[in-house]
């Protein structure tokens, strides 16, 4: 405990430097804008900003990107409440009661509770991250290649199951991502694979062009030409404060949302989206007046909003402690660290305490910045929605091109982005989720390395994965998951309603 | 035909293509897997999943039901992306962006000419200044040095 506090003090000494406060502020500001604008999700926002962090110190760069991440998580709620348009998929549940409150003239309190809930959840889940990540990293020091391989198998299967839509399609997308990740020089033998004489492909295909293509360009392709221009409600500052009763009614939903969000966030997959569904369902279940839900119940805003911010913090636990990202956003954050020559994993917290604890402390700072920024400036943020989409999408396209080019100063990356945009667009039409591809690309090299090292260790015997207890436990978990996934095929009529709802939400974002 | 069947066929073709391509890579053996080992393993799993998609089409929407109403916009935009890929180095960042933004604002979105000029020149110059000058990310200037 004393050691943790001492480390936290070290972190605050880093985070409270003028430059890092500025990065936290800039990240939250940009993130909120990204969250407000439909079609520009946190993933595309972080990917586009990645090149701008190359000239910064690693701590400053990571603080900026994390600010964008949780800023976007909050920003998405603004459009949900004021326009019934989720800025990103995790804000879908906020639309229901948030917009109903806005129609009753209570947009201000809905926005305030979303901000307060996000602040409380963000701050408390940083405490969870602070206490959970270091022991997890110490435990992971016992991992060898077989344990890492089994963990990755389990993680990818959980991702396939927890992402909405068909499990078979999700698994196919994971495999596709892993195959994309095989392109380039084989690190163990030096062979060129699938590069067809293009020297620039020797280093493989980067996560940034893949993420920007699949999420940024594909979104533009799917939505361009859409003439929709919805009405924008603009709340006044004086009606922002919630009443005493609304505050009292929100206390427990915020607490429950925080706990649920944090623990669901650690699970691979669309955790931040799932957490909002679970939080909303729990609130409706425990409410004495469930009939108010859908008609402007403040608990229906407080629970999901707290859950999605807590989940974004929870998602950082395995990324920082194990070096294993659980979703595409932590994967891009991982890529950001790797650009600066830092490899997160079990030794990261021990070897780079300044960066880890600086990041933790900056999250506390960022949450305060987010609260101070969002309430007074909500009227300004909603003005972004007045920019016509026909002006917006060419501008976003330009930033996609410049952002991707800047990573390696390579036109091949722009070509990869374009190809991924086209693939993403077609895959969307065919009801495929594209997030598993990004994760496959990121994990491909560690996946292959740990498999080949394990087989070399065991002289070609696959039994090594079952003989070592930790590895066997992970594979046992994977087996249970496969059985659960196959159950609906065997026993018809099982209600997997939450997966259907998740799929619908992701389609409707 | 159901879209799952079409996508299953496409993925099956891809898996066969990958399997064929790995012929040129050493496979190694179980105790010392070569660079072709995992791609072949993944291609095999992908082939199995493709067959599941082809066979099990219950609940899958039909090809006819897929809406492509934005296809001309999408085609024009993706062409601009590929244009950027091939022109950004020989023409330079700013000229390429002026051409692309001019096309998108002027031809595709039919905005007034002076708006097109202001936005195309303004955005390309401002973004160049932000990335190249302010953030020191070198952007290509092309043969004309612009």
Boltz contact constraints between the chains, C-beta under 6 A:
constraints:
  - contact:
      token1: [A, 51]
      token2: [B, 137]
      max_distance: 6.0
  - contact:
      token1: [A, 52]
      token2: [B, 135]
      max_distance: 6.0
  - contact:
      token1: [A, 55]
      token2: [B, 136]
      max_distance: 6.0
  - contact:
      token1: [A, 168]
      token2: [B, 49]
      max_distance: 6.0
  - contact:
      token1: [A, 168]
      token2: [B, 52]
      max_distance: 6.0
  - contact:
      token1: [A, 171]
      token2: [B, 49]
      max_distance: 6.0
  - contact:
      token1: [A, 172]
      token2: [B, 11]
      max_distance: 6.0
  - contact:
      token1: [A, 172]
      token2: [B, 49]
      max_distance: 6.0
  - contact:
      token1: [A, 175]
      token2: [B, 42]
      max_distance: 6.0
  - contact:
      token1: [A, 175]
      token2: [B, 45]
      max_distance: 6.0
  - contact:
      token1: [A, 175]
      token2: [B, 46]
      max_distance: 6.0
  - contact:
      token1: [A, 178]
      token2: [B, 42]
      max_distance: 6.0
  - contact:
      token1: [A, 179]
      token2: [B, 42]
      max_distance: 6.0
  - contact:
      token1: [A, 182]
      token2: [B, 39]
      max_distance: 6.0
  - contact:
      token1: [A, 186]
      token2: [B, 35]
      max_distance: 6.0
  - contact:
      token1: [A, 189]
      token2: [B, 35]
      max_distance: 6.0
  - contact:
      token1: [A, 191]
      token2: [B, 25]
      max_distance: 6.0
  - contact:
      token1: [A, 191]
      token2: [B, 35]
      max_distance: 6.0
  - contact:
      token1: [A, 193]
      token2: [B, 35]
      max_distance: 6.0
  - contact:
      token1: [A, 221]
      token2: [B, 74]
      max_distance: 6.0
  - contact:
      token1: [A, 221]
      token2: [B, 77]
      max_distance: 6.0
  - contact:
      token1: [A, 224]
      token2: [B, 73]
      max_distance: 6.0
  - contact:
      token1: [A, 224]
      token2: [B, 77]
      max_distance: 6.0
  - contact:
      token1: [A, 225]
      token2: [B, 70]
      max_distance: 6.0
  - contact:
      token1: [A, 225]
      token2: [B, 73]
      max_distance: 6.0
  - contact:
      token1: [A, 390]
      token2: [B, 109]
      max_distance: 6.0
  - contact:
      token1: [A, 394]
      token2: [B, 101]
      max_distance: 6.0
  - contact:
      token1: [A, 394]
      token2: [B, 104]
      max_distance: 6.0
  - contact:
      token1: [A, 398]
      token2: [B, 97]
      max_distance: 6.0
  - contact:
      token1: [A, 398]
      token2: [B, 123]
      max_distance: 6.0
  - contact:
      token1: [A, 398]
      token2: [B, 127]
      max_distance: 6.0
  - contact:
      token1: [A, 401]
      token2: [B, 84]
      max_distance: 6.0
  - contact:
      token1: [A, 402]
      token2: [B, 127]
      max_distance: 6.0
  - contact:
      token1: [A, 402]
      token2: [B, 131]
      max_distance: 6.0
  - contact:
      token1: [A, 406]
      token2: [B, 137]
      max_distance: 6.0
  - contact:
      token1: [A, 411]
      token2: [B, 85]
      max_distance: 6.0
  - contact:
      token1: [A, 411]
      token2: [B, 88]
      max_distance: 6.0
  - contact:
      token1: [A, 411]
      token2: [B, 89]
      max_distance: 6.0
  - contact:
      token1: [A, 414]
      token2: [B, 84]
      max_distance: 6.0
  - contact:
      token1: [A, 414]
      token2: [B, 85]
      max_distance: 6.0
  - contact:
      token1: [A, 415]
      token2: [B, 85]
      max_distance: 6.0
  - contact:
      token1: [A, 418]
      token2: [B, 81]
      max_distance: 6.0
  - contact:
      token1: [A, 418]
      token2: [B, 82]
      max_distance: 6.0
  - contact:
      token1: [A, 418]
      token2: [B, 85]
      max_distance: 6.0
  - contact:
      token1: [A, 422]
      token2: [B, 78]
      max_distance: 6.0
  - contact:
      token1: [A, 429]
      token2: [B, 66]
      max_distance: 6.0
  - contact:
      token1: [A, 430]
      token2: [B, 3]
      max_distance: 6.0
  - contact:
      token1: [A, 430]
      token2: [B, 7]
      max_distance: 6.0
  - contact:
      token1: [A, 448]
      token2: [B, 38]
      max_distance: 6.0
  - contact:
      token1: [A, 452]
      token2: [B, 33]
      max_distance: 6.0
  - contact:
      token1: [A, 455]
      token2: [B, 30]
      max_distance: 6.0
  - contact:
      token1: [A, 455]
      token2: [B, 33]
      max_distance: 6.0
  - contact:
      token1: [A, 459]
      token2: [B, 31]
      max_distance: 6.0
  - contact:
      token1: [A, 460]
      token2: [B, 30]
      max_distance: 6.0
  - contact:
      token1: [A, 460]
      token2: [B, 31]
      max_distance: 6.0
